[in-house]
Amino acid sequence: MLKDFAISIVQALRQSGFQAYLVGGCVRDLLLGREPKDYDVATDATPRQVMDIFPETYAVGAQFGVVLVPAPNGGAASASADVSSKAHAVEVATFRSDIGYSDGRHPDEVRFSSDPREDVARRDFTINGMLLDPLSGQTPGEVLDFVGGRKDLAAGIIRSIGDPEKRFDEDKLRMLRAVRFAARFEYAIEPATFAAMQKLAEQIQVVSRERVRDELTRMLTERHARRAFLLLDESGLLQHVLPEISVMKGVEQPPEFHPEGDVFVHTLLLLENLPAPCPMTLAWGALLHDVGKPATFRVASDRIRFDNHVEVGVKMAEEICRRLRFSNDETGQILALVDNHMRFGHVSRMKESTLKRFLRMPAFEEHLALHRADSLASHRNLSTYEFLQQKRAEIPPEKMRPSPLVTGDDLIGEGHSPGPKFREILNAVEDAQLEGRLPSRDAALEFVRREFPV
């Protein structure tokens, strides 16, 4: 258990004559009665001293006083210290004070300290600035709170430690973290902290796109996406991180199909109806499913129309995915969700072969979940969702994806020359097979001879 391992690190550091405490988000979560996802330890031992005590330690940020101690049999820990490795390791950081942040992320100079108060003063929010002594005999442990974090935790407030503008100048990403924490815990952002966010919102653009993407992904998948995006909008951050979502505000929709309101309102309601846990690609597909509507809005004969909004939306979503540095596989699935979300309106009129192909799309569970959330955020009619669920239960796998009755070699044997025509013939045979019109290989070959004579 990672918690026990973190406590053993504190104990080993204490036995070597150093101060050591649990610190940061794990303390916050323990006080809230939540299971922390990871554990951090703060100590007055230098990185070199920590590595002497724990020989397997990785010096992932020793210049900033940070090393990573992998748990026994953790397996995933590595020098890269990515998110997956943090789940199997404990971060140990030396007490320090930071001087200057000219790049808006990293301190220009780090001074190690023996005073935990100095260390806490450089951290982001009061609820993340508490230390905990797990060896004190208390449950969960004695809390050292120099910044009023426990009071803000009880009051449900996100408050910067010290001057909020200074804290955000040190790391602009903290503005997005404030939104994420406020949404996750359903807390309010303290007025001076929020005012600083509004003042500095434009500066979020200096943060790397990967870090912005990761924060937004957490917001989208932590069950409180609607609240997060309302706060992004109110703080002014949304127009700088995702202007394509910001411009959805005020874009009207046909009330007979969307009684809930404009495209922005609909999108946020949809996010509220996503499953939990929610795959990252589904969350982003949901956010971007109507991203093409603002650009295609028009009124014709007193009717609101969004001609080609899916095609436009796919192109816009692709640009967003590239901008935020999603992988090719992630981008492909997000675009597929945007591209196919309107096809659900046609399922009752699909040929059986078309329906089966539709049902066997890669990651169809995500497409179906998006349709369900889309419906609940608008007309609330789930008849198509229920129809597709029933079809998936009724159609056995061998009927959904049957073994091919003919192959390219068969076509060559029938006198056809290899080329683009092969795909057309094979698709036609599979369509007929999916519709139950070709029970055997002989019937399929006869179909080819009849429909595609040489």
Number of C-alpha atoms within 10 A of each C-alpha: 8 19 18 11 18 24 20 14 22 24 19 16 21 16 10 13 11 17 20 27 30 25 24 23 19 23 27 22 15 15 18 13 10 11 11 15 13 17 23 20 24 25 27 24 25 22 25 14 14 27 18 11 15 16 9 13 24 21 21 18 14 15 12 22 24 21 25 31 27 25 22 13 8 15 11 17 24 19 14 13 20 12 11 12 19 23 18 24 26 25 20 30 26 27 28 25 21 19 14 14 16 12 14 18 18 15 16 13 13 16 14 20 17 16 14 22 19 16 22 25 19 19 20 24 28 26 28 24 27 27 27 24 22 23 16 11 9 10 12 15 18 15 20 18 17 17 21 16 24 20 13 18 19 11 11 17 22 27 27 29 23 16 12 21 18 15 22 24 21 23 20 24 21 21 27 26 18 25 27 26 20 22 23 17 14 15 18 19 21 15 12 14 22 23 15 20 28 17 13 18 22 16 17 24 14 14 16 13 16 13 14 18 17 13 16 22 17 18 24 27 21 15 20 20 27 20 21 26 24 17 22 26 18 13 21 18 26 22 16 16 22 14 11 18 21 18 17 21 15 13 16 19 20 14 13 9 12 18 13 16 19 17 22 23 20 22 24 19 19 24 26 18 19 25 17 9 9 15 15 15 22 27 25 24 25 28 22 23 28 26 27 25 23 21 18 15 17 15 9 8 6 7 9 14 17 18 14 13 22 21 13 18 23 23 17 18 26 18 13 16 20 14 12 17 16 19 10 11 10 16 21 14 19 28 23 19 27 29 21 16 19 14 11 16 11 10 17 12 9 14 13 16 18 14 19 20 14 17 20 14 13 11 13 13 13 23 24 19 18 26 25 22 21 24 20 18 23 20 14 13 13 14 11 18 17 12 12 17 13 11 14 15 9 11 12 11 11 8 14 17 15 12 10 13 18 18 13 16 11 12 19 12 10 14 12 16 13 12 9 8 12 16 12 12 19 19 12 18 24 22 19 17 23 22 17 12 14 19 13 13 13 12 15 22 18 13 18 19 14 10 12 13 10 11
